[in-house]
Amino acid sequence: MNAGEGDGGEGTVQEDVTTTIAMEPVLSPFTGWGRARWEAVADDWLGQVRRHASPEGALPRLPGRITGDGVRREGMEAVGRSFLLAAPRIAGAADPGEPAVQEHLAYYSRALLAGTRQGGAEEWPRGVSCRLPLTGITNSIVEAANVAFSLYVSRDRLWSGLTRPEQLQIAGWLRHHARCEVWQNNWQLFPAMAEGFLRSMDEDVRGLHAQRNVARVESWYLGDGWYTDGPEHAIDYYNAWAIHPYLWAWYRMTDAVHTPEGQRHLERLHDFTASQAHMVAADGSLLHQGRSLTYRTAALAAFWCADASGASALTPGQTRRLASGVLSRFTAQGVGVGAPLTLGWYEAFEPMCQDYSGFGSPYLAGIGFLGLAQPATAPVWTAEEEALPADRGSFTLPLEPVGWVLRGAEDGVVRMANHGSDHATLPVGEDEDRDDPHYAKFAYSTHTAPGTGPAWIDAIDSHFALLDDEGAGSRRSTLRATRVEGELAGSVHVPQLHRRALPGTAVTTVTAGDGTAEVRAHLVQTDRPWPMREGGWAVADDAELETGVFDDGAWVRGRDGLVAAVVGLHGWDPARAGVHRYRDANAMGAHSATPALEGRTGTGRTVAVALHVLDGGGAVDPQQWRGRVRVHVDGTSVRVDWASGRSAEFDLATFVPWDGHPGLTGPRGEAL
């Protein structure tokens, strides 16, 4: 799994797009990628949009699905999002007369005018405020933000080339969307982008109120550079591809960079780059967690913003190393090679996508090319690549305000212990069970993805469940309390079964890690015995996986050597180990499998401890896994001694303090 010299520089995209572009092993010893390769990919992706263009350019019809909003919305989205890619390519080109740049300028000027022309043949739908009941399409507000952001980036070459009547036409369309009321999440920044651009161009902004929206988003700050995406505890890449870039643009567009608020955001952006850099594997794989993952390289946007502002925790060489590693990883897997971007991760895979995603959605990836807006002479393009955390081997990064612990190992894979994000609503009576596989799991990684479809219904991978008589597993649902203390992370949840919170039942879980392994310890407090199940990571491949079962555990292995295993250490005696296989239920490959344990709780308190392994080294050795750790349990106190010499000690009854909930059991078993 480790990246060698030139890793990511060989692959399909070079054969199809950049065969004449030489590798750069001196400046780019890790990836071999330089600016010319970025430009070639950008031009190819943009060329795919134009190949499917409508007569006036505003409503391209790319291959892929259409959402319930209709094809006109999808065409608008394809233009608005691909403009995020065209804008930095236009702005940063050394020669604005370069044929490719001229094609981009001509196409997006024409498409914007056609889409914003009222009564025109290719007019885009105008957005309505996000107030129920909805009376029309809201997504136009998103594209107004993308258009505004892109116009700001390319203003000196695109906006300045429009006539005054043309500018007024586009400004009117943006002003309409700047007035809209929006959902209580990152959408708050979309009208702000429209207003911010209008302000930067001295256009009419009377009656607009984006300052309120920006302040609302800033109030959601957690710490270590991270925001929660609205009132729900949803923490994900929306920080990287929406919240940070749009705040960065707002403070610039409104000339507020040097205000206390603008400087505070740059400090937060600095901290964010410091932590997010640990979410990229040595081979460029991104940690697979959260929604809208089909945006892919959009996760790079905040790094480019920070570098351009001198606010990054990374050096220019590290920024290019990270960004080129991610882009080369995706293109080497065929993303955007010789065809439009698809809904999926490496290959097309719609089950991982939300119902709001249509054929134009993946082009939000373009905001991850923002570095092209900087000139070729900028340090980010001329400095030598430098090692990232995953390149250097093992690391542990606790993110206490977020509820995560990130860990890297010598195999270059990055793992996350998740005790902070759930994206769920509080269960009150009969809950709708809205938790999501990309938020609700105990663990995520750069080389695995959570199961979707039937695998999500079964709720096995990276999950602990209580089972009913038919074998249906409980949901983790809303986290009641979380705590990260050093390398330990823990949380409390009330299991939901059949959309109901289990009365008198709570589960406290604490994770301790060491290299490629981690221990997950659970304290189950319940007024009746339950069958219980513990699942490991889901490994996926394009062919059947190797699997095995041993006395106290099970394992699976993919063809590239990635191994996932689970071993019962305490409370699983007698245990039943097995492997659960699925087809077309994982974004990483058509075949997936998850090792799992099954056992039984008692009445009152039960402590169950399991060892989880995710190792890119390919070795299958249950005896070695058992020898990596010793666990001693005394009541609810757990001591973990690793063979490496590291140790951890905690009390499951007190590690995560919480207030309980009416009708449930408190952390020490008392009735509440």
Residue pairs with C-beta under 8 A, 6 or more apart in sequence:
1 281
1 282
1 283
1 411
1 412
1 413
1 447
1 560
1 561
1 562
1 616
2 282
2 283
2 391
2 410
2 411
2 412
3 30
3 31
3 282
3 283
3 284
3 325
3 391
3 412
5 25
5 29
5 30
5 32
6 23
6 25
6 29
6 31
6 32
7 30
7 31
7 32
7 282
7 283
7 284
7 325
7 328
8 30
8 31
8 32
8 33
8 283
8 284
8 324
8 325
8 328
8 329
8 332
9 23
9 28
9 31
9 32
9 33
9 328
10 332
11 328
11 331
11 332
11 333
12 331
12 332
12 334
12 337
13 41
13 44
13 328
13 331
13 332
13 334
13 336
13 337
14 21
14 37
14 331
16 44
16 337
16 338
17 40
17 41
17 44
17 337
18 36
18 37
18 40
18 41
21 34
21 36
21 37
21 40
23 32
23 33
24 32
24 33
24 34
25 32
26 384
27 34
27 382
27 383
27 384
27 385
28 34
28 320
28 321
28 324
28 384
28 385
29 384
29 385
30 321
30 324
30 325
30 385
30 387
30 391
31 284
31 321
31 324
31 325
31 328
31 385
32 328
33 320
33 324
33 327
33 328
34 381
35 372
35 376
35 381
37 324
37 328
38 324
38 327
38 369
38 371
38 372
39 89
39 100
39 372
41 327
41 331
41 336
42 85
42 86
42 89
42 366
42 369
42 372
43 89
43 100
44 336
44 337
45 82
45 85
45 336
45 340
45 341
45 363
45 365
45 366
46 82
46 85
46 86
46 89
46 104
46 107
48 62
48 336
48 339
48 340
48 341
49 60
49 62
49 78
49 79
49 82
49 340
49 363
50 57
50 60
50 103
50 107
52 60
52 61
52 62
52 63
52 340
53 60
53 107
53 111
54 60
54 61
54 75
54 122
55 121
55 122
56 110
56 111
56 114
56 120
56 121
56 122
57 79
57 107
57 108
57 110
57 111
57 114
57 122
58 75
58 76
58 79
58 111
58 112
58 114
58 115
58 122
58 123
58 124
59 71
59 72
59 75
59 76
59 79
59 115
59 122
60 75
60 78
60 79
60 360
61 71
61 74
61 75
61 359
62 74
62 78
62 340
62 359
62 360
63 339
63 340
63 359
64 340
64 342
64 343
64 358
64 359
65 343
65 350
65 357
65 358
65 359
66 74
66 358
66 359
67 73
67 74
67 355
67 356
67 357
67 358
68 355
69 125
69 137
69 139
69 358
70 125
72 124
72 125
73 124
73 125
73 137
73 139
73 140
73 358
74 358
74 359
74 360
75 122
75 124
75 360
76 115
76 124
76 125
76 139
76 140
76 143
76 360
77 139
77 142
77 143
77 358
77 360
77 361
77 363
78 359
78 360
78 363
79 108
79 111
79 112
79 115
79 143
79 360
80 142
80 143
80 144
80 146
80 147
80 150
80 360
81 143
81 146
81 360
81 361
81 362
81 363
81 364
81 365
81 366
82 360
82 363
82 366
83 108
83 112
83 146
83 147
83 150
83 366
84 146
84 149
84 150
84 363
84 364
84 366
84 367
84 369
85 363
85 365
85 366
85 367
85 369
86 104
86 107
86 108
86 150
86 154
86 366
87 108
87 149
87 150
87 151
87 153
87 154
87 158
87 373
88 153
88 154
88 369
88 370
88 371
88 372
88 373
89 100
89 101
89 104
89 369
89 372
90 96
90 101
90 104
90 105
90 108
90 154
90 157
90 158
91 153
91 154
91 156
91 157
91 372
91 373
92 372
92 373
92 374
92 375
92 376
93 101
94 375
94 376
95 101
96 102
96 105
96 157
105 157
105 158
105 161
108 150
108 158
109 158
109 161
109 162
112 147
112 170
113 162
113 166
113 169
113 170
114 120
114 121
114 122
114 123
115 122
115 123
115 124
115 173
116 123
116 124
116 169
116 170
116 172
116 173
117 123
117 169
124 140
124 143
124 173
125 136
125 137
125 140
126 136
126 137
126 140
126 173
126 176
126 177
127 136
127 137
127 138
127 139
127 140
127 141
127 144
127 176
127 177
127 180
128 134
128 135
128 136
128 137
128 138
128 180
129 138
129 180
129 181
129 182
130 138
130 141
130 180
130 181
130 182
130 183
130 187
131 181
138 180
138 182
139 356
140 177
141 177
141 180
141 182
141 187
141 190
141 191
142 187
142 190
144 173
144 174
144 176
144 177
144 178
144 190
144 191
144 193
144 194
145 177
145 189
145 190
145 191
145 192
145 193
145 194
145 246
146 193
146 364
146 367
147 170
147 174
148 174
148 193
148 194
148 196
148 197
148 198
149 193
149 197
149 245
149 246
149 249
149 367
151 158
151 159
151 170
151 197
152 196
152 197
152 200
152 249
152 252
152 253
153 370
153 373
155 200
155 201
159 167
159 201
162 170
167 201
171 198
171 201
171 203
171 204
174 194
174 197
174 198
175 194
175 198
175 203
175 204
175 205
175 208
177 190
177 191
177 194
178 191
178 192
178 194
178 195
178 198
178 205
178 208
178 210
179 191
179 207
179 208
180 191
182 188
182 190
182 191
182 213
183 230
184 216
184 230
184 231
185 229
185 230
185 232
185 234
185 238
186 217
186 229
186 230
186 238
186 242
186 243
186 246
188 213
188 214
188 216
188 217
189 213
189 214
189 217
189 242
189 243
189 246
189 247
189 250
190 246
191 208
191 210
191 213
192 210
192 213
192 214
192 246
192 250
193 246
193 249
193 250
195 205
195 208
195 210
196 210
196 249
196 250
196 253
196 254
197 253
198 204
198 205
198 208
199 205
199 253
199 254
200 252
200 253
200 254
200 255
210 250
214 247
214 250
217 227
217 243
217 247
218 247
218 261
218 265
220 227
220 228
220 229
220 230
221 227
221 268
222 228
222 235
222 401
222 402
223 400
223 401
223 402
224 271
224 272
224 274
224 275
224 399
224 400
224 401
224 402
225 239
225 244
225 268
225 269
225 270
225 271
225 272
225 273
225 274
225 275
225 276
226 235
226 239
226 272
226 275
226 399
226 401
226 402
227 235
227 239
227 243
228 234
228 235
229 235
229 236
229 238
229 239
229 243
232 423
232 424
232 425
233 420
233 421
233 422
233 423
233 424
233 478
233 479
234 290
234 291
234 421
234 422
234 423
234 439
235 290
235 402
235 403
235 404
235 420
235 421
236 289
236 290
236 291
236 292
236 421
236 438
236 439
237 289
237 290
237 292
237 293
237 295
237 298
237 299
238 290
238 291
238 292
239 272
239 276
239 302
240 272
240 276
240 298
240 299
240 300
240 301
240 302
241 295
241 298
241 299
241 301
241 302
241 364
241 367
241 368
244 268
244 269
244 272
244 301
244 302
244 305
245 301
245 302
245 305
245 367
245 370
247 265
247 269
248 265
248 269
248 302
248 305
248 309
249 305
250 256
251 257
251 259
251 261
251 262
251 265
256 262
257 263
257 266
257 309
266 306
266 309
266 311
267 311
269 302
269 305
269 306
269 309
269 311
269 312
270 306
270 311
270 312
270 313
271 313
272 302
272 306
273 302
273 303
273 306
273 311
273 312
273 313
273 314
274 313
274 314
275 397
275 399
275 406
276 299
276 302
276 303
277 303
277 313
277 314
277 318
277 322
277 388
277 389
278 389
278 390
278 395
278 397
278 406
278 408
278 414
279 286
279 287
279 406
279 414
279 416
279 446
280 286
280 287
280 322
280 325
280 326
280 388
280 390
280 414
280 446
281 287
281 390
281 408
281 412
281 413
281 414
281 446
281 447
282 325
282 388
282 390
282 391
282 412
283 325
283 329
283 412
284 324
284 325
284 326
284 327
284 328
284 329
284 330
285 329
285 413
285 414
285 446
285 447
286 296
286 299
286 326
286 329
286 446
287 406
287 414
287 416
287 444
287 445
287 446
288 345
288 438
288 444
288 445
288 446
288 448
288 449
288 450
288 587
288 588
289 416
289 418
289 421
289 438
289 439
289 444
290 421
290 438
290 439
291 354
291 423
291 436
291 438
291 439
292 353
292 354
292 357
292 361
292 364
293 345
293 352
293 353
293 438
293 587
294 342
294 343
294 344
294 345
294 352
294 353
294 357
294 361
294 362
295 361
295 362
295 364
295 365
296 330
296 335
296 341
296 345
296 362
296 365
296 368
297 326
297 327
297 330
297 365
297 366
297 368
297 369
298 364
298 365
298 366
298 367
298 368
299 326
299 368
300 322
300 323
300 326
300 327
300 368
300 369
300 370
300 371
301 367
301 368
301 370
303 312
303 314
303 319
303 322
303 323
303 371
304 319
304 323
304 368
304 370
304 371
304 373
304 374
304 380
305 311
305 370
306 312
306 313
306 314
306 319
307 314
307 316
307 319
307 371
307 374
307 380
308 370
308 371
308 373
308 374
312 319
314 322
315 383
315 386
316 378
316 379
316 380
316 382
316 383
317 383
317 384
317 385
317 386
318 385
318 386
318 387
318 388
319 371
319 380
320 371
320 380
320 381
320 383
320 385
321 385
321 386
321 387
321 388
321 391
322 388
323 368
323 371
324 385
325 388
326 368
327 368
330 336
330 346
331 337
333 346
333 347
334 346
334 347
335 341
335 342
335 346
336 365
340 359
341 362
341 363
341 365
342 348
342 362
343 349
343 350
343 353
343 357
343 359
343 361
343 362
344 350
344 352
344 353
344 587
345 352
345 449
345 587
345 588
346 587
346 588
349 587
351 452
351 453
351 584
351 585
351 587
352 438
352 449
352 452
352 587
353 361
371 380
371 381
374 380
374 381
375 381
376 382
389 395
389 397
389 408
390 408
390 412
390 413
390 414
391 412
393 408
393 409
393 410
394 407
394 408
394 409
394 410
394 515
395 406
395 407
395 408
396 405
396 406
396 407
396 408
396 487
396 513
397 405
397 406
397 407
398 404
398 405
398 484
398 485
398 486
398 487
398 489
399 405
399 406
399 420
399 484
400 484
400 485
402 420
402 421
402 484
403 418
403 419
403 420
403 421
403 479
403 482
403 483
403 484
403 489
403 491
404 416
404 417
404 418
404 419
404 420
404 421
404 484
404 489
405 416
405 417
405 419
405 484
405 487
405 488
405 489
405 511
405 513
406 414
406 415
406 416
407 414
407 415
407 416
407 417
407 513
407 515
407 518
408 414
408 415
409 415
409 515
409 516
409 615
410 515
410 516
411 516
411 615
411 616
411 617
412 616
413 445
413 446
413 447
413 516
413 562
413 614
413 615
413 616
414 445
414 446
415 443
415 444
415 445
415 446
415 513
415 518
415 614
416 443
416 444
416 445
417 442
417 443
417 489
417 511
417 513
417 518
418 439
418 441
418 442
418 443
418 444
419 442
419 479
419 482
419 483
419 484
419 489
419 490
419 491
419 509
419 511
420 479
420 482
420 484
420 491
421 439
422 435
422 439
422 440
422 476
422 477
422 478
422 479
422 493
423 434
423 435
423 436
423 438
423 439
423 440
424 434
424 435
424 436
424 439
424 440
424 476
424 477
424 478
424 479
425 431
425 432
425 434
425 478
426 478
427 477
427 478
427 494
427 496
427 500
427 501
430 499
430 500
431 477
431 496
431 499
431 500
431 501
432 499
433 475
433 477
433 496
433 499
435 475
435 476
435 477
435 478
437 450
437 451
437 452
437 455
437 456
438 444
438 450
440 463
440 475
440 476
440 477
441 450
441 461
441 462
441 463
441 476
442 462
442 463
442 464
442 476
442 509
442 511
442 520
443 462
443 511
443 518
443 537
443 612
443 614
444 450
444 462
445 537
445 614
447 562
447 588
447 614
447 616
448 537
448 538
448 539
448 540
448 562
448 564
448 588
448 614
449 538
449 540
449 586
449 587
449 588
450 456
450 461
450 462
450 538
450 586
451 458
451 460
451 461
451 538
451 582
451 585
451 586
451 592
451 594
452 585
452 586
452 587
453 582
453 584
453 585
454 582
454 585
455 461
455 538
455 580
455 582
455 585
455 586
455 592
455 594
456 585
458 473
458 580
459 465
459 473
459 474
459 475
460 473
460 533
460 535
460 538
460 580
460 594
460 596
461 535
461 536
461 537
461 538
461 594
462 535
462 536
462 537
462 538
463 473
463 476
463 533
463 534
463 535
464 476
464 507
464 509
464 520
464 522
464 532
464 533
464 534
464 535
464 608
465 473
465 474
465 475
465 495
465 532
465 533
465 535
466 473
466 474
466 495
466 497
466 502
466 505
466 507
466 524
466 526
466 530
466 531
466 532
466 601
467 473
467 474
467 530
467 531
467 532
467 533
467 598
468 497
468 498
471 531
472 497
472 498
473 497
473 533
474 495
474 496
474 497
474 502
475 495
475 496
475 497
476 493
476 495
477 493
477 494
477 495
477 496
477 501
478 493
478 494
479 491
479 492
479 493
480 491
480 492
480 493
480 494
480 506
480 658
480 660
480 661
481 491
481 492
481 656
481 657
481 658
481 659
482 489
482 490
482 491
482 492
482 656
483 489
483 490
483 491
483 655
483 656
483 657
484 490
485 655
487 512
487 513
487 648
488 510
488 511
488 512
488 648
488 650
488 655
489 510
489 511
490 508
490 509
490 510
490 511
490 650
490 652
490 655
490 656
491 508
491 509
491 656
492 506
492 507
492 508
492 509
492 656
492 658
492 667
493 506
493 507
493 509
494 501
494 502
494 505
494 506
494 507
494 661
494 664
495 501
495 502
495 505
495 506
495 507
496 502
501 664
502 526
503 527
503 663
503 664
504 526
504 527
504 528
504 663
504 664
504 665
505 524
505 525
505 526
505 527
505 530
505 664
505 665
506 524
506 525
506 526
506 660
506 664
506 665
506 667
507 522
507 523
507 524
507 525
508 522
508 523
508 525
508 652
508 653
508 655
508 656
508 667
509 520
509 521
509 522
509 523
510 520
510 521
510 638
510 650
510 652
510 655
510 656
511 518
511 519
511 520
511 521
512 518
512 519
512 521
512 640
512 648
512 650
513 519
514 628
514 629
514 642
514 644
514 646
515 644
516 613
516 614
516 615
516 616
516 617
517 611
517 612
517 613
517 614
517 615
517 625
517 628
517 629
518 611
518 612
519 569
519 609
519 610
519 611
519 612
519 629
519 631
519 640
520 534
520 609
520 610
520 612
521 570
521 607
521 608
521 609
521 631
521 638
521 640
521 650
521 652
522 534
522 571
522 607
522 608
522 609
522 652
523 605
523 606
523 607
523 636
523 652
523 653
524 530
524 532
524 601
524 605
524 606
524 607
524 608
525 604
525 605
525 665
525 669
526 601
526 603
526 604
526 606
526 665
527 603
527 604
527 665
528 603
529 600
529 601
529 602
529 603
530 600
530 601
531 598
531 599
531 600
531 601
532 598
532 599
532 600
532 601
532 606
532 608
533 596
533 597
533 598
533 599
534 566
534 568
534 572
534 596
534 597
534 598
534 599
534 608
534 610
535 566
535 580
535 594
535 595
535 596
536 554
536 556
536 564
536 565
536 566
536 594
536 595
536 596
536 612
536 613
536 614
537 564
537 594
537 612
537 614
538 564
538 582
538 586
538 592
538 593
538 594
539 545
539 556
539 557
539 558
539 562
539 563
539 564
539 588
539 592
539 593
539 594
540 558
540 586
540 587
540 588
540 589
540 590
540 591
540 592
540 593
541 558
541 559
541 560
541 588
541 589
541 590
541 591
541 592
542 589
542 590
542 591
543 559
543 591
544 591
545 556
545 557
545 558
545 559
545 581
545 591
545 592
545 593
546 556
546 557
546 558
546 620
547 554
547 555
547 556
547 557
547 579
547 581
547 593
547 595
548 554
548 555
548 556
548 579
548 620
549 577
549 578
549 579
550 577
550 622
551 577
552 567
552 568
552 572
552 573
552 575
552 577
552 597
552 626
553 565
553 566
553 567
553 568
553 577
553 595
553 597
553 611
553 622
553 625
554 565
554 566
554 577
554 578
554 579
554 595
554 596
554 597
555 563
555 564
555 565
555 566
555 579
555 595
555 613
555 620
555 622
556 563
556 564
556 565
556 579
556 593
556 594
556 595
557 563
557 564
557 618
557 620
558 589
560 616
561 616
561 617
561 618
562 614
562 615
562 616
562 618
563 613
563 614
563 615
563 616
563 617
563 618
563 619
563 620
564 594
564 595
564 612
564 613
564 614
565 595
565 611
565 612
565 613
565 615
565 620
565 622
565 625
566 577
566 595
566 596
566 597
566 610
566 611
566 612
566 613
567 610
567 611
567 613
567 622
567 625
567 626
568 575
568 577
568 597
568 599
568 609
568 610
569 609
569 610
569 611
569 629
569 631
570 607
570 608
570 609
570 631
570 633
571 599
571 606
571 607
571 608
571 609
571 633
572 597
572 599
572 608
572 610
573 599
574 599
575 597
575 598
575 599
576 597
576 598
576 599
577 595
577 596
577 597
577 598
578 595
578 596
578 598
579 593
579 594
579 595
579 596
580 593
580 594
580 596
581 591
581 592
581 593
582 591
582 592
582 593
583 590
583 591
583 592
584 590
585 592
586 592
597 610
599 608
601 608
604 669
605 636
605 669
607 633
607 635
607 636
607 638
607 652
609 631
609 633
609 638
611 625
611 626
611 628
611 629
613 625
627 643
628 642
628 643
629 640
629 641
629 642
629 643
630 640
630 641
631 638
631 639
631 640
631 641
632 638
632 639
632 641
633 639
635 653
636 651
636 652
636 653
636 654
637 649
637 650
637 651
637 652
638 649
638 650
638 651
638 652
639 647
639 648
639 649
640 647
640 648
640 649
641 647
653 667
653 668
653 669
654 667
654 668
656 667
657 667
658 666
658 667
660 666
660 667
660 672
661 672
662 672
663 672
664 672
665 671
665 672
666 672
